[in-house]
Amino acid sequence: MTGWRIREFHRDDLEALLHLWEEVTAAPIEPVYGLSEVLASLEKDHAMVAVHGEEVIGAVVGRAAHNQGWIVFLATTIPWRGRGVGAGLLAAIEKKMEPLGLSKLSALMPEAETRVHAFHSQGFELKQNLHYFERRIPVQREELSSLAELGGRLMPRDLWEAVAGMHREKEILEQRLVMPLAEPDLADRFGVVPPRAVVLFGPPGTGKTTFAKAIASRLEWSFVEVFPSRLAAEPSGLAAALRETFLKIAELEHAVVFIDEVEEIAAQRSGEPPSPLQGVTNELLKIIPAFREQEGRLLICATNFIRALDSAFLRHGRFDYIIPIGLPDDAARLAIWRRYIPEAVDEAVDLPLLVDRTVGFSPADIEFAARSASQRAFEAALGAGDGSGAADAAGPSTEHYLEAIAGTRTTVSPETTAAFLEDIEALARV
């Protein structure tokens, strides 16, 4: 006579199962499956409990995936361990899942776990030389509808690595923004407060938007770009639409929120009578402190004209850092050229010469020059004789690229560059 019996899990057993979970997690060995996963399986998969009288003394939870079953949770109370309860629960869950036509029943256990007798007694084999890989999905299913409503998305995971060159800017962004947000416990140990809002400023086309997306990619947080021009079309007006948007953003667990050309809604307030946009600026100044109170999010505002921003907008307490993003350095220009030069001619083109000739070019300028050179080479190949030699043409040459560079009007003038250097001295905060 065992003194205990096994039956199906009832909702009334939930509290007892939570006590079992507390016993399991009181040990230094962390379970493979988290409590949320166990509770989710209780709702939609299969579970059995062992009871002595009316007391729940053990439980097992199983999940089916295709033709394989998985033991998500198995535990017995301390007084009943080693008395066959675990083996009985495994036998019961196998019988319960039998109609599913499973070909295999598997379990993952921490390497240090020693209480595995129940598995051995039920014919489970220990598989050697296996590695368990796990990746947490950054955005859960319940968030996806809110994210879609905001027009947000998850960035590809390799964007940060794809930003080549710009070593100084990347180092500042990594140390000041990314790491305190990615490692909040470590940051707290050192007294570092993770940032909540930053401004990126610099000449047009220098990659501020690219950096914002790369930060979201690096953190694996949702990326939400707020477009004031779109919000202005809302019947409620721009200020109200801006407020409503940030209320929806508050529903996300983690988010990088990006506002490009923020000077459009945060310009210097002046004039009599007040400009219609002053109400929008006032609303944004109210939104930022409330946004800063929420963990797991970062506001990035970008501007080409930082001098145009309202002085109250940039003050301490609203933005943690004001970071300059300048024109690409030599390493960055080399990486950008390599992105657009066809692989077939990469070794034949004098890349160092192209890098030297494009000092002062923005990434957008280099892209234009590269595409222009490709088009010129393509047209030249087609125009050679009857066009039959086009298929044998290697591709654009160094000369094609130099001609395209000479014909490219740079986005950033020397005057703009000089003003940017003055703004760094006067306004940057890194």
PyMOL commands that set and color helices and strands:
alter all, ss='L'
color gray80, all
select helices_A, chain A and resi 11-26+35-44+78-80+85-100+117-121+141-149+159-162+167-182+184-189+208-219+228-231+238-249+262-264+278-292+306-308+330-340+343-345+351-357+363-382+388-392+398-406+414-427
alter helices_A, ss='H'
color red, helices_A
select strands_A, chain A and resi 5-8+46-52+55-65+68-76+104-107+153-154+197-201+222-225+255-259+297-303+321-324
alter strands_A, ss='S'
color yellow, strands_A
deselect
rebuild
show_as cartoon
